[in-house]
Amino acid sequence: MVGRNNWKEIEEGVGRHQNLKESGMRLGKYELGRTLGEGNFGKVKLAKNIDSGLPFAVKILEKKRIIDLKTTHQIKREIATLKLLKHPNIVRLHEVLASKSRIYMVLEYVTGGELFDRIASSGRLSEAEGRKLFQQLIDGVSYCHNKGVFHRDLKLENVLIDTKGNIKITDFGLSALPQHFRDDGLLHTTCGSPNYVAPEILMNRGYNGATSDIWSCGVILYVILTGYLPFDDRNLAVLYQKIFKGDCQIPKWLTPGAKNLIKRILDPNPGTRITIEGIKANEWFKEGYTPADPADEDEDVYVDEEALAVHEVLSEGEKCPESPALINAFQLIGMSSCLDLSGFFEKEDVSDRKIRFTSTNHSLKDLLVKIEGIVNEMGYRVLKKNGKLKVLQEQKGQRSSGSLSVAAEVFEISPSLYVVELRKSYGDTSAYRQLCKKLSNDLGVPPSPGLLSTEV
């Protein structure tokens, strides 16, 4: 989205290290221009350095939004990671400025847009052109790994193209550093983008950041050379089954060298998957390969202390009772056994201790009010704490055959889609069934498999 925005003056007395203030469209020594894009945390604007005349991209992050979405650590991690990385195939961070309400990341401006858009508009690339981009991708990823940085969200959308046709890896918000490894030497956070995620990440048993990044590079190579994804399905359960099996069809018209390399990268067994060193030694990869020279490692990146002062997170007792837990697609998968999502949003057998259903017809506030109203009408008592409800029906204040205790929690999947989870702590099974049936009938809207894939 391209447009212009007039900004109010930033709060007085902030940005003391750089005498930072915004007057009209000025940010310190930068003149802000049109909006290049918008995301969850704020905007990215084109900027010009008034002294040099060079263009930059300024990523403007709203601190309140960061706090609301509980992503403070993600932003700090991205800044810390980009400070380490100085390579021609990685988007460069030049400095970080701040006010009390915003963070300004001054980044290298890459004019050519996302690799995703290029493939979507023009289709697959020739093997010669695709190989050149893949060589640069591997150069950049190899450099990251040597620095102890593992991207964990490599995909076409996070690879930019400059005016000379060279790639720039971006978006290190999910990256991992050595301190994020557990005692077993593995990473355990399930993250990434479904079509690009390595099978070992889905196993929830720990994974090597290098081998999982290599898998994602293999998916990118496949798309560059074919124009479509190797693993794709509207149903997430089917998609992940394909990924587990490494079940992709490699077109016959690719050269034997390209087919062989793709097979070796998209090996579902991380233990036998080709390594970065193996890729660089591969005959198809080496054709016309010239390794990139890393940038000047001595140049320091200035980071305003105020940029890292995103700490106004409410304590446990201060949390708004109407703030739902945010879950991503992988946590959603973890809530369903054996990755079988086909029935995840359907009504489960209510004789089980847990049932989940979706609701799309109500706002969060209305949803909680309606849940409370329904259970009150049924004669239950409701206790509220930190966004969770506890539904109680006790005979004479003690547990008995007629007692029931059910915990109700709401998870936000998207701004218009919620999952209501009911868990029986103890009590009468028939009463629990009746409660679940009433709530799911009044509030639940089980989506189709297509909606499942789209919303998540």
ZATOR-403013 format. One record per residue (C-alpha): residue number from 1; x, y, z. Coordinates in Angstrom, 1 decimal, decimal comma, always signed. Example, Ala and Ser with C-alpha at 12.3 -4.5 7.8 and 13.67 -1.06 7.14 Angstrom:
# residues 2
k = 1 | u = +12,3 | v = -4,5 | w = +7,8
k = 2 | u = +13,7 | v = -1,1 | w = +7,1
# end
This chain:
# residues 456
k = 1 | u = +0,0 | v = +0,0 | w = +0,0
k = 2 | u = +1,5 | v = +3,3 | w = -1,1
k = 3 | u = +0,3 | v = +6,7 | w = +0,4
k = 4 | u = +1,3 | v = +9,7 | w = +2,4
k = 5 | u = +0,8 | v = +10,4 | w = +6,1
k = 6 | u = +1,3 | v = +13,7 | w = +8,0
k = 7 | u = +2,7 | v = +13,0 | w = +11,4
k = 8 | u = +2,2 | v = +14,9 | w = +14,7
k = 9 | u = +5,3 | v = +16,1 | w = +16,5
k = 10 | u = +7,0 | v = +13,4 | w = +18,6
k = 11 | u = +6,9 | v = +13,9 | w = +22,3
k = 12 | u = +9,2 | v = +16,6 | w = +23,7
k = 13 | u = +12,4 | v = +15,5 | w = +25,4
k = 14 | u = +12,7 | v = +12,1 | w = +23,8
k = 15 | u = +15,4 | v = +10,7 | w = +21,5
k = 16 | u = +17,9 | v = +12,6 | w = +23,6
k = 17 | u = +21,0 | v = +10,8 | w = +22,1
k = 18 | u = +20,2 | v = +12,0 | w = +18,5
k = 19 | u = +18,2 | v = +15,1 | w = +19,3
k = 20 | u = +15,4 | v = +13,2 | w = +17,7
k = 21 | u = +12,3 | v = +15,1 | w = +16,7
k = 22 | u = +9,9 | v = +14,9 | w = +13,9
k = 23 | u = +8,9 | v = +18,1 | w = +12,3
k = 24 | u = +6,4 | v = +17,6 | w = +9,5
k = 25 | u = +8,0 | v = +14,7 | w = +7,6
k = 26 | u = +11,5 | v = +15,0 | w = +9,2
k = 27 | u = +13,1 | v = +12,4 | w = +11,5
k = 28 | u = +16,4 | v = +13,6 | w = +12,7
k = 29 | u = +18,7 | v = +13,6 | w = +9,6
k = 30 | u = +16,1 | v = +11,7 | w = +7,5
k = 31 | u = +13,3 | v = +13,2 | w = +5,4
k = 32 | u = +10,3 | v = +10,8 | w = +5,5
k = 33 | u = +8,4 | v = +10,1 | w = +2,3
k = 34 | u = +5,7 | v = +7,8 | w = +1,0
k = 35 | u = +4,5 | v = +4,7 | w = +2,9
k = 36 | u = +6,0 | v = +1,5 | w = +1,4
k = 37 | u = +4,0 | v = -0,9 | w = +3,4
k = 38 | u = +2,1 | v = -1,6 | w = +6,6
k = 39 | u = +2,2 | v = -4,5 | w = +9,1
k = 40 | u = +1,1 | v = -5,6 | w = +12,5
k = 41 | u = +3,4 | v = -3,2 | w = +14,4
k = 42 | u = +3,3 | v = -0,1 | w = +12,2
k = 43 | u = +4,5 | v = +1,2 | w = +8,8
k = 44 | u = +7,6 | v = +1,2 | w = +6,6
k = 45 | u = +8,3 | v = +4,6 | w = +5,0
k = 46 | u = +10,8 | v = +5,6 | w = +2,3
k = 47 | u = +13,3 | v = +8,1 | w = +3,7
k = 48 | u = +16,2 | v = +10,2 | w = +2,4
k = 49 | u = +19,3 | v = +11,0 | w = +4,3
k = 50 | u = +19,4 | v = +14,8 | w = +4,0
k = 51 | u = +23,2 | v = +14,9 | w = +4,2
k = 52 | u = +24,0 | v = +12,2 | w = +1,6
k = 53 | u = +20,8 | v = +12,1 | w = -0,4
k = 54 | u = +20,8 | v = +8,3 | w = -0,2
k = 55 | u = +17,4 | v = +6,5 | w = +0,2
k = 56 | u = +16,6 | v = +4,3 | w = +3,2
k = 57 | u = +13,6 | v = +2,4 | w = +4,4
k = 58 | u = +12,4 | v = +3,4 | w = +7,9
k = 59 | u = +10,4 | v = +0,7 | w = +9,8
k = 60 | u = +8,2 | v = +2,5 | w = +12,3
k = 61 | u = +7,0 | v = +0,3 | w = +15,2
k = 62 | u = +4,4 | v = +1,4 | w = +17,6
k = 63 | u = +5,5 | v = +0,4 | w = +21,1
k = 64 | u = +1,9 | v = +0,1 | w = +22,4
k = 65 | u = +1,1 | v = -2,3 | w = +19,6
k = 66 | u = +4,2 | v = -4,3 | w = +20,4
k = 67 | u = +3,2 | v = -4,5 | w = +24,0
k = 68 | u = -0,4 | v = -5,4 | w = +23,1
k = 69 | u = +0,7 | v = -8,3 | w = +20,9
k = 70 | u = +3,3 | v = -9,4 | w = +23,5
k = 71 | u = +6,1 | v = -9,3 | w = +20,9
k = 72 | u = +8,7 | v = -7,2 | w = +22,8
k = 73 | u = +11,3 | v = -10,0 | w = +22,7
k = 74 | u = +10,7 | v = -10,6 | w = +19,0
k = 75 | u = +11,5 | v = -6,9 | w = +18,2
k = 76 | u = +14,5 | v = -6,8 | w = +20,5
k = 77 | u = +15,8 | v = -10,1 | w = +18,9
k = 78 | u = +15,4 | v = -8,7 | w = +15,4
k = 79 | u = +17,4 | v = -5,6 | w = +16,3
k = 80 | u = +20,1 | v = -7,6 | w = +18,1
k = 81 | u = +20,4 | v = -10,0 | w = +15,2
k = 82 | u = +20,6 | v = -7,3 | w = +12,5
k = 83 | u = +23,3 | v = -5,6 | w = +14,4
k = 84 | u = +25,5 | v = -8,7 | w = +13,9
k = 85 | u = +24,8 | v = -9,2 | w = +10,2
k = 86 | u = +26,8 | v = -7,3 | w = +7,5
k = 87 | u = +26,5 | v = -9,1 | w = +4,2
k = 88 | u = +25,6 | v = -8,0 | w = +0,7
k = 89 | u = +22,8 | v = -10,5 | w = +0,6
k = 90 | u = +21,2 | v = -9,5 | w = +3,9
k = 91 | u = +19,2 | v = -6,3 | w = +4,4
k = 92 | u = +21,4 | v = -4,0 | w = +6,4
k = 93 | u = +20,4 | v = -2,2 | w = +9,6
k = 94 | u = +22,0 | v = +1,2 | w = +9,8
k = 95 | u = +20,7 | v = +2,6 | w = +13,0
k = 96 | u = +17,8 | v = +2,5 | w = +15,5
k = 97 | u = +16,2 | v = +5,7 | w = +16,8
k = 98 | u = +13,3 | v = +6,0 | w = +19,2
k = 99 | u = +10,7 | v = +8,1 | w = +21,0
k = 100 | u = +8,7 | v = +7,2 | w = +24,0
k = 101 | u = +6,0 | v = +5,7 | w = +21,7
k = 102 | u = +7,8 | v = +4,5 | w = +18,6
k = 103 | u = +10,9 | v = +2,7 | w = +17,4
k = 104 | u = +12,5 | v = +3,7 | w = +14,1
k = 105 | u = +14,6 | v = +1,1 | w = +12,4
k = 106 | u = +16,6 | v = +2,7 | w = +9,6
k = 107 | u = +17,2 | v = -0,1 | w = +7,0
k = 108 | u = +18,8 | v = -0,5 | w = +3,6
k = 109 | u = +16,2 | v = +0,4 | w = +0,9
k = 110 | u = +15,7 | v = -2,5 | w = -1,5
k = 111 | u = +13,8 | v = -1,3 | w = -4,6
k = 112 | u = +12,9 | v = -4,5 | w = -6,4
k = 113 | u = +10,3 | v = -5,8 | w = -4,0
k = 114 | u = +9,7 | v = -9,4 | w = -2,8
k = 115 | u = +10,9 | v = -12,5 | w = -4,7
k = 116 | u = +7,4 | v = -13,8 | w = -4,2
k = 117 | u = +5,9 | v = -11,0 | w = -6,3
k = 118 | u = +8,4 | v = -11,6 | w = -9,0
k = 119 | u = +7,5 | v = -15,3 | w = -9,3
k = 120 | u = +3,8 | v = -14,6 | w = -8,9
k = 121 | u = +3,8 | v = -12,1 | w = -11,8
k = 122 | u = +6,4 | v = -13,5 | w = -14,1
k = 123 | u = +6,4 | v = -17,2 | w = -13,3
k = 124 | u = +9,4 | v = -19,5 | w = -12,9
k = 125 | u = +12,9 | v = -18,5 | w = -13,7
k = 126 | u = +15,4 | v = -20,1 | w = -16,0
k = 127 | u = +17,8 | v = -22,5 | w = -14,3
k = 128 | u = +20,7 | v = -20,1 | w = -14,9
k = 129 | u = +18,8 | v = -17,1 | w = -13,3
k = 130 | u = +17,4 | v = -19,3 | w = -10,5
k = 131 | u = +20,8 | v = -20,7 | w = -9,7
k = 132 | u = +22,3 | v = -17,2 | w = -9,4
k = 133 | u = +19,6 | v = -16,2 | w = -6,9
k = 134 | u = +20,0 | v = -19,5 | w = -5,0
k = 135 | u = +23,7 | v = -19,1 | w = -4,8
k = 136 | u = +23,2 | v = -15,7 | w = -3,2
k = 137 | u = +20,6 | v = -17,1 | w = -0,8
k = 138 | u = +22,9 | v = -19,9 | w = +0,3
k = 139 | u = +25,7 | v = -17,3 | w = +0,7
k = 140 | u = +23,6 | v = -15,2 | w = +3,0
k = 141 | u = +22,2 | v = -18,1 | w = +5,0
k = 142 | u = +25,7 | v = -19,6 | w = +5,4
k = 143 | u = +27,0 | v = -16,3 | w = +6,7
k = 144 | u = +24,1 | v = -16,2 | w = +9,2
k = 145 | u = +24,9 | v = -19,7 | w = +10,4
k = 146 | u = +28,6 | v = -18,9 | w = +10,8
k = 147 | u = +27,5 | v = -15,9 | w = +13,0
k = 148 | u = +25,3 | v = -18,2 | w = +15,1
k = 149 | u = +22,1 | v = -16,9 | w = +13,6
k = 150 | u = +19,3 | v = -19,1 | w = +12,4
k = 151 | u = +16,5 | v = -17,4 | w = +10,4
k = 152 | u = +13,7 | v = -19,9 | w = +11,0
k = 153 | u = +11,3 | v = -18,1 | w = +8,6
k = 154 | u = +12,9 | v = -18,3 | w = +5,2
k = 155 | u = +10,3 | v = -17,9 | w = +2,4
k = 156 | u = +9,9 | v = -16,0 | w = -0,8
k = 157 | u = +8,2 | v = -13,1 | w = +1,0
k = 158 | u = +11,3 | v = -12,6 | w = +3,1
k = 159 | u = +13,7 | v = -12,5 | w = +0,2
k = 160 | u = +13,9 | v = -9,1 | w = -1,6
k = 161 | u = +15,4 | v = -8,2 | w = -5,0
k = 162 | u = +17,4 | v = -5,1 | w = -5,6
k = 163 | u = +17,7 | v = -3,1 | w = -8,9
k = 164 | u = +20,7 | v = -5,2 | w = -10,0
k = 165 | u = +18,8 | v = -8,4 | w = -9,5
k = 166 | u = +20,6 | v = -9,4 | w = -6,3
k = 167 | u = +18,7 | v = -10,9 | w = -3,3
k = 168 | u = +18,5 | v = -9,5 | w = +0,2
k = 169 | u = +17,3 | v = -11,7 | w = +3,1
k = 170 | u = +15,0 | v = -9,8 | w = +5,5
k = 171 | u = +12,7 | v = -10,2 | w = +8,5
k = 172 | u = +14,7 | v = -11,8 | w = +11,3
k = 173 | u = +11,9 | v = -11,5 | w = +13,9
k = 174 | u = +11,8 | v = -15,2 | w = +14,4
k = 175 | u = +15,6 | v = -15,8 | w = +14,3
k = 176 | u = +17,4 | v = -17,8 | w = +16,9
k = 177 | u = +20,8 | v = -17,0 | w = +18,5
k = 178 | u = +23,1 | v = -19,4 | w = +20,5
k = 179 | u = +21,4 | v = -18,5 | w = +23,8
k = 180 | u = +18,1 | v = -19,8 | w = +22,5
k = 181 | u = +19,4 | v = -23,4 | w = +22,3
k = 182 | u = +18,5 | v = -25,7 | w = +25,2
k = 183 | u = +20,8 | v = -28,0 | w = +27,0
k = 184 | u = +20,3 | v = -30,7 | w = +24,4
k = 185 | u = +21,8 | v = -28,4 | w = +21,8
k = 186 | u = +18,6 | v = -28,0 | w = +19,9
k = 187 | u = +15,9 | v = -25,4 | w = +19,3
k = 188 | u = +12,4 | v = -26,1 | w = +20,5
k = 189 | u = +10,2 | v = -23,2 | w = +19,5
k = 190 | u = +7,8 | v = -24,2 | w = +16,7
k = 191 | u = +7,7 | v = -21,4 | w = +14,2
k = 192 | u = +7,9 | v = -20,5 | w = +10,6
k = 193 | u = +5,5 | v = -20,5 | w = +7,7
k = 194 | u = +3,5 | v = -23,7 | w = +7,0
k = 195 | u = +4,5 | v = -24,4 | w = +3,4
k = 196 | u = +8,2 | v = -23,8 | w = +4,1
k = 197 | u = +8,6 | v = -25,5 | w = +7,5
k = 198 | u = +10,9 | v = -28,5 | w = +8,0
k = 199 | u = +9,3 | v = -31,8 | w = +9,1
k = 200 | u = +11,5 | v = -32,0 | w = +12,2
k = 201 | u = +10,1 | v = -28,7 | w = +13,5
k = 202 | u = +6,6 | v = -30,3 | w = +13,4
k = 203 | u = +7,8 | v = -33,2 | w = +15,5
k = 204 | u = +8,1 | v = -31,1 | w = +18,7
k = 205 | u = +11,2 | v = -33,0 | w = +19,7
k = 206 | u = +13,8 | v = -30,3 | w = +19,1
k = 207 | u = +15,6 | v = -29,4 | w = +15,8
k = 208 | u = +18,8 | v = -28,1 | w = +14,4
k = 209 | u = +18,4 | v = -24,5 | w = +13,2
k = 210 | u = +20,8 | v = -25,0 | w = +10,3
k = 211 | u = +19,2 | v = -28,1 | w = +8,8
k = 212 | u = +15,7 | v = -26,6 | w = +9,2
k = 213 | u = +16,9 | v = -23,4 | w = +7,4
k = 214 | u = +18,3 | v = -25,6 | w = +4,6
k = 215 | u = +14,9 | v = -27,3 | w = +4,1
k = 216 | u = +13,3 | v = -23,8 | w = +3,7
k = 217 | u = +16,0 | v = -22,9 | w = +1,1
k = 218 | u = +15,1 | v = -26,0 | w = -0,8
k = 219 | u = +11,5 | v = -25,0 | w = -0,9
k = 220 | u = +12,5 | v = -21,6 | w = -2,2
k = 221 | u = +14,7 | v = -23,2 | w = -4,9
k = 222 | u = +11,8 | v = -25,5 | w = -6,0
k = 223 | u = +9,5 | v = -22,5 | w = -6,4
k = 224 | u = +12,1 | v = -20,4 | w = -8,2
k = 225 | u = +12,6 | v = -23,2 | w = -10,8
k = 226 | u = +9,0 | v = -24,4 | w = -11,1
k = 227 | u = +6,8 | v = -21,5 | w = -10,2
k = 228 | u = +4,8 | v = -23,3 | w = -7,6
k = 229 | u = +5,2 | v = -24,8 | w = -4,1
k = 230 | u = +6,5 | v = -28,4 | w = -3,5
k = 231 | u = +4,1 | v = -28,9 | w = -0,6
k = 232 | u = +0,7 | v = -27,3 | w = -0,7
k = 233 | u = -2,8 | v = -28,1 | w = +0,4
k = 234 | u = -5,8 | v = -26,1 | w = +1,7
k = 235 | u = -6,1 | v = -28,6 | w = +4,6
k = 236 | u = -3,2 | v = -28,2 | w = +7,0
k = 237 | u = -3,3 | v = -31,8 | w = +8,1
k = 238 | u = -2,8 | v = -33,0 | w = +4,5
k = 239 | u = -0,1 | v = -30,4 | w = +4,0
k = 240 | u = +1,9 | v = -31,6 | w = +7,0
k = 241 | u = +1,5 | v = -35,2 | w = +6,0
k = 242 | u = +3,1 | v = -34,4 | w = +2,6
k = 243 | u = +5,9 | v = -32,5 | w = +4,4
k = 244 | u = +6,6 | v = -35,5 | w = +6,7
k = 245 | u = +6,9 | v = -37,8 | w = +3,8
k = 246 | u = +8,9 | v = -35,4 | w = +1,6
k = 247 | u = +6,1 | v = -36,0 | w = -0,8
k = 248 | u = +6,7 | v = -33,6 | w = -3,7
k = 249 | u = +6,7 | v = -34,2 | w = -7,5
k = 250 | u = +9,8 | v = -32,9 | w = -9,2
k = 251 | u = +9,1 | v = -31,9 | w = -12,8
k = 252 | u = +10,8 | v = -34,0 | w = -15,5
k = 253 | u = +11,8 | v = -31,0 | w = -17,5
k = 254 | u = +14,3 | v = -29,9 | w = -14,8
k = 255 | u = +17,9 | v = -30,9 | w = -15,5
k = 256 | u = +19,3 | v = -33,9 | w = -13,6
k = 257 | u = +21,6 | v = -31,7 | w = -11,6
k = 258 | u = +18,7 | v = -29,5 | w = -10,4
k = 259 | u = +16,5 | v = -32,4 | w = -9,6
k = 260 | u = +19,2 | v = -34,2 | w = -7,6
k = 261 | u = +20,0 | v = -31,1 | w = -5,5
k = 262 | u = +16,3 | v = -30,5 | w = -4,7
k = 263 | u = +15,9 | v = -34,1 | w = -3,7
k = 264 | u = +18,9 | v = -33,9 | w = -1,4
k = 265 | u = +17,7 | v = -30,7 | w = +0,3
k = 266 | u = +14,1 | v = -31,8 | w = +0,6
k = 267 | u = +15,1 | v = -34,9 | w = +2,5
k = 268 | u = +12,6 | v = -35,4 | w = +5,4
k = 269 | u = +15,3 | v = -36,9 | w = +7,5
k = 270 | u = +17,5 | v = -34,1 | w = +8,9
k = 271 | u = +20,3 | v = -36,5 | w = +9,6
k = 272 | u = +20,8 | v = -37,4 | w = +5,9
k = 273 | u = +19,8 | v = -34,0 | w = +4,5
k = 274 | u = +22,5 | v = -32,2 | w = +2,6
k = 275 | u = +24,5 | v = -29,6 | w = +4,5
k = 276 | u = +25,5 | v = -26,0 | w = +3,5
k = 277 | u = +29,0 | v = -27,4 | w = +2,7
k = 278 | u = +27,4 | v = -30,1 | w = +0,6
k = 279 | u = +25,4 | v = -27,6 | w = -1,3
k = 280 | u = +28,4 | v = -25,5 | w = -2,0
k = 281 | u = +30,3 | v = -28,6 | w = -3,3
k = 282 | u = +27,4 | v = -29,6 | w = -5,6
k = 283 | u = +28,2 | v = -29,5 | w = -9,3
k = 284 | u = +24,9 | v = -27,8 | w = -10,3
k = 285 | u = +25,3 | v = -25,2 | w = -7,6
k = 286 | u = +29,0 | v = -24,4 | w = -8,4
k = 287 | u = +28,4 | v = -23,5 | w = -12,0
k = 288 | u = +29,3 | v = -19,8 | w = -12,3
k = 289 | u = +29,5 | v = -19,4 | w = -8,5
k = 290 | u = +31,4 | v = -16,5 | w = -7,0
k = 291 | u = +31,2 | v = -16,2 | w = -3,2
k = 292 | u = +30,1 | v = -12,8 | w = -1,9
k = 293 | u = +32,5 | v = -10,7 | w = +0,1
k = 294 | u = +31,0 | v = -9,8 | w = +3,5
k = 295 | u = +30,7 | v = -6,1 | w = +4,3
k = 296 | u = +32,9 | v = -4,1 | w = +6,6
k = 297 | u = +32,5 | v = -5,8 | w = +10,0
k = 298 | u = +33,9 | v = -2,8 | w = +11,9
k = 299 | u = +31,1 | v = -0,4 | w = +11,1
k = 300 | u = +28,9 | v = -0,1 | w = +14,3
k = 301 | u = +25,1 | v = +0,1 | w = +14,3
k = 302 | u = +23,8 | v = +2,9 | w = +16,6
k = 303 | u = +20,8 | v = +1,8 | w = +18,7
k = 304 | u = +19,1 | v = +4,4 | w = +20,9
k = 305 | u = +18,5 | v = +3,0 | w = +24,4
k = 306 | u = +14,9 | v = +4,2 | w = +24,3
k = 307 | u = +14,3 | v = +1,7 | w = +21,4
k = 308 | u = +14,9 | v = -1,2 | w = +23,8
k = 309 | u = +12,8 | v = +0,3 | w = +26,6
k = 310 | u = +9,7 | v = -1,6 | w = +25,7
k = 311 | u = +9,0 | v = -2,9 | w = +29,1
k = 312 | u = +5,6 | v = -1,5 | w = +30,1
k = 313 | u = +4,0 | v = -4,9 | w = +30,1
k = 314 | u = +1,3 | v = -5,4 | w = +32,7
k = 315 | u = +2,1 | v = -7,7 | w = +35,6
k = 316 | u = +0,1 | v = -10,9 | w = +35,9
k = 317 | u = -2,4 | v = -9,3 | w = +38,3
k = 318 | u = -2,9 | v = -6,3 | w = +36,1
k = 319 | u = -3,8 | v = -8,1 | w = +32,9
k = 320 | u = -7,0 | v = -7,2 | w = +31,3
k = 321 | u = -9,6 | v = -9,9 | w = +32,0
k = 322 | u = -10,8 | v = -9,5 | w = +28,4
k = 323 | u = -7,4 | v = -10,1 | w = +26,7
k = 324 | u = -7,5 | v = -13,5 | w = +25,0
k = 325 | u = -4,4 | v = -15,7 | w = +24,5
k = 326 | u = -2,9 | v = -15,4 | w = +21,0
k = 327 | u = -1,9 | v = -18,6 | w = +19,4
k = 328 | u = -0,2 | v = -19,3 | w = +16,1
k = 329 | u = -0,9 | v = -22,1 | w = +13,6
k = 330 | u = +1,7 | v = -24,3 | w = +15,1
k = 331 | u = +0,4 | v = -24,0 | w = +18,7
k = 332 | u = -3,0 | v = -24,7 | w = +17,2
k = 333 | u = -1,6 | v = -27,9 | w = +15,7
k = 334 | u = -0,1 | v = -28,9 | w = +19,0
k = 335 | u = -3,5 | v = -28,7 | w = +20,6
k = 336 | u = -4,7 | v = -31,4 | w = +18,2
k = 337 | u = -3,4 | v = -34,9 | w = +18,5
k = 338 | u = -1,2 | v = -36,5 | w = +15,8
k = 339 | u = -1,4 | v = -33,4 | w = +13,6
k = 340 | u = -4,9 | v = -34,5 | w = +12,4
k = 341 | u = -6,6 | v = -31,2 | w = +12,0
k = 342 | u = -9,5 | v = -32,5 | w = +9,9
k = 343 | u = -11,8 | v = -32,6 | w = +12,9
k = 344 | u = -10,2 | v = -29,9 | w = +15,0
k = 345 | u = -12,9 | v = -27,4 | w = +14,7
k = 346 | u = -15,7 | v = -29,9 | w = +14,7
k = 347 | u = -17,6 | v = -30,9 | w = +17,8
k = 348 | u = -15,7 | v = -33,6 | w = +19,7
k = 349 | u = -17,3 | v = -36,3 | w = +21,6
k = 350 | u = -18,5 | v = -34,4 | w = +24,7
k = 351 | u = -17,8 | v = -37,4 | w = +26,9
k = 352 | u = -14,2 | v = -36,4 | w = +26,6
k = 353 | u = -12,7 | v = -34,0 | w = +29,1
k = 354 | u = -12,0 | v = -31,3 | w = +26,5
k = 355 | u = -14,0 | v = -29,8 | w = +23,6
k = 356 | u = -13,2 | v = -26,9 | w = +21,3
k = 357 | u = -15,2 | v = -25,0 | w = +18,8
k = 358 | u = -14,9 | v = -21,7 | w = +16,9
k = 359 | u = -16,9 | v = -18,6 | w = +17,1
k = 360 | u = -16,9 | v = -15,9 | w = +14,4
k = 361 | u = -20,2 | v = -14,1 | w = +15,0
k = 362 | u = -19,2 | v = -12,2 | w = +18,2
k = 363 | u = -16,5 | v = -9,8 | w = +19,3
k = 364 | u = -14,3 | v = -11,0 | w = +22,2
k = 365 | u = -16,2 | v = -8,8 | w = +24,7
k = 366 | u = -19,6 | v = -10,1 | w = +23,5
k = 367 | u = -18,3 | v = -13,6 | w = +23,4
k = 368 | u = -17,3 | v = -13,6 | w = +27,1
k = 369 | u = -20,5 | v = -11,9 | w = +28,1
k = 370 | u = -22,6 | v = -14,4 | w = +26,2
k = 371 | u = -20,7 | v = -17,4 | w = +27,7
k = 372 | u = -21,3 | v = -16,0 | w = +31,1
k = 373 | u = -25,0 | v = -15,3 | w = +30,4
k = 374 | u = -25,6 | v = -18,8 | w = +29,0
k = 375 | u = -24,0 | v = -20,6 | w = +31,9
k = 376 | u = -25,8 | v = -18,4 | w = +34,4
k = 377 | u = -29,1 | v = -19,2 | w = +32,8
k = 378 | u = -28,2 | v = -22,9 | w = +33,2
k = 379 | u = -27,8 | v = -22,3 | w = +37,0
k = 380 | u = -24,0 | v = -22,3 | w = +37,1
k = 381 | u = -21,7 | v = -19,9 | w = +39,0
k = 382 | u = -19,0 | v = -18,1 | w = +37,1
k = 383 | u = -15,5 | v = -17,1 | w = +38,4
k = 384 | u = -13,4 | v = -14,8 | w = +36,2
k = 385 | u = -9,6 | v = -14,4 | w = +36,3
k = 386 | u = -7,1 | v = -13,2 | w = +33,6
k = 387 | u = -9,4 | v = -13,7 | w = +30,7
k = 388 | u = -10,4 | v = -17,2 | w = +31,8
k = 389 | u = -13,8 | v = -18,4 | w = +33,1
k = 390 | u = -14,4 | v = -21,1 | w = +35,6
k = 391 | u = -17,9 | v = -22,6 | w = +35,6
k = 392 | u = -19,0 | v = -24,2 | w = +38,8
k = 393 | u = -22,1 | v = -26,1 | w = +40,0
k = 394 | u = -21,6 | v = -27,6 | w = +43,5
k = 395 | u = -24,1 | v = -29,3 | w = +45,7
k = 396 | u = -24,0 | v = -27,9 | w = +49,2
k = 397 | u = -20,6 | v = -26,4 | w = +48,6
k = 398 | u = -18,9 | v = -29,7 | w = +48,2
k = 399 | u = -18,0 | v = -32,0 | w = +45,4
k = 400 | u = -20,7 | v = -34,7 | w = +44,8
k = 401 | u = -22,3 | v = -36,7 | w = +42,1
k = 402 | u = -24,2 | v = -33,6 | w = +41,0
k = 403 | u = -21,2 | v = -31,2 | w = +41,0
k = 404 | u = -19,4 | v = -29,9 | w = +38,0
k = 405 | u = -16,4 | v = -27,8 | w = +37,4
k = 406 | u = -15,5 | v = -26,6 | w = +33,9
k = 407 | u = -12,7 | v = -24,2 | w = +32,8
k = 408 | u = -13,5 | v = -22,1 | w = +29,7
k = 409 | u = -10,8 | v = -20,2 | w = +27,8
k = 410 | u = -10,9 | v = -18,2 | w = +24,6
k = 411 | u = -8,0 | v = -18,2 | w = +22,1
k = 412 | u = -7,7 | v = -15,5 | w = +19,4
k = 413 | u = -6,7 | v = -17,0 | w = +16,0
k = 414 | u = -7,4 | v = -13,8 | w = +14,1
k = 415 | u = -9,2 | v = -10,5 | w = +14,9
k = 416 | u = -12,5 | v = -12,2 | w = +13,8
k = 417 | u = -11,9 | v = -15,8 | w = +14,7
k = 418 | u = -11,8 | v = -17,3 | w = +18,2
k = 419 | u = -11,5 | v = -20,8 | w = +19,6
k = 420 | u = -13,5 | v = -21,6 | w = +22,8
k = 421 | u = -11,9 | v = -24,4 | w = +24,8
k = 422 | u = -13,9 | v = -26,2 | w = +27,5
k = 423 | u = -12,1 | v = -28,5 | w = +30,0
k = 424 | u = -13,9 | v = -30,5 | w = +32,6
k = 425 | u = -12,0 | v = -30,6 | w = +35,9
k = 426 | u = -14,5 | v = -32,9 | w = +37,6
k = 427 | u = -18,2 | v = -33,6 | w = +37,8
k = 428 | u = -21,3 | v = -35,1 | w = +36,2
k = 429 | u = -20,7 | v = -36,2 | w = +32,6
k = 430 | u = -24,3 | v = -35,7 | w = +31,5
k = 431 | u = -24,3 | v = -32,1 | w = +32,9
k = 432 | u = -21,0 | v = -31,5 | w = +31,1
k = 433 | u = -22,5 | v = -32,8 | w = +27,8
k = 434 | u = -25,5 | v = -30,5 | w = +28,2
k = 435 | u = -23,3 | v = -27,5 | w = +28,9
k = 436 | u = -21,0 | v = -28,1 | w = +26,0
k = 437 | u = -23,9 | v = -28,7 | w = +23,6
k = 438 | u = -25,6 | v = -25,5 | w = +24,7
k = 439 | u = -22,5 | v = -23,4 | w = +24,3
k = 440 | u = -21,4 | v = -24,8 | w = +21,0
k = 441 | u = -24,9 | v = -24,5 | w = +19,5
k = 442 | u = -25,3 | v = -20,9 | w = +20,6
k = 443 | u = -21,8 | v = -19,7 | w = +19,9
k = 444 | u = -20,0 | v = -22,2 | w = +17,6
k = 445 | u = -19,6 | v = -21,9 | w = +13,9
k = 446 | u = -17,5 | v = -24,8 | w = +12,6
k = 447 | u = -15,7 | v = -23,6 | w = +9,5
k = 448 | u = -15,1 | v = -25,7 | w = +6,3
k = 449 | u = -11,6 | v = -27,1 | w = +5,7
k = 450 | u = -11,0 | v = -24,2 | w = +3,3
k = 451 | u = -11,7 | v = -21,7 | w = +6,0
k = 452 | u = -9,5 | v = -23,6 | w = +8,4
k = 453 | u = -6,6 | v = -23,2 | w = +6,0
k = 454 | u = -7,3 | v = -19,6 | w = +5,2
k = 455 | u = -7,9 | v = -18,3 | w = +8,8
k = 456 | u = -4,9 | v = -20,0 | w = +10,3
# end
